[in-house]
Amino acid sequence: MKKQDVAKKIALEAEFSAELGSEVLNHIIDEITLALSRDNSVSLPNFGSFQVSERKARTGRNPKTGEPLQIAASRSVRFKAGKALKEAAMGASS
């Protein structure tokens, strides 16, 4: 399912136009992005939570040559699925 499909489904369920459904979805994504950019976590009960994770700099190895190389510190977004989402996904695969 693509973003456009999700927006259409939102519009259908809420009984408003597809354009408004797309706008609602974009606002939700924008708010989650803004919160994460400010180092806030986002928790959506029964769906899951998003949070920013810090990775320390470390030494790795080039798999081709075996030479050590420095891997820079970085930040990434982590998502942890909520209980209802996990159960729904498990039911879908059965």
Buried (B, 14 or more C-beta within 10 A) or exposed (E): EEEEEBBBBBBEEEEEEBEEBBBBBEEEEEEBEEBBEEEEEBEEEEBBBBBBEEEEEEEEEEEEEEEEEEEEEEEEEEEEBBEEBEEEEEEEEE
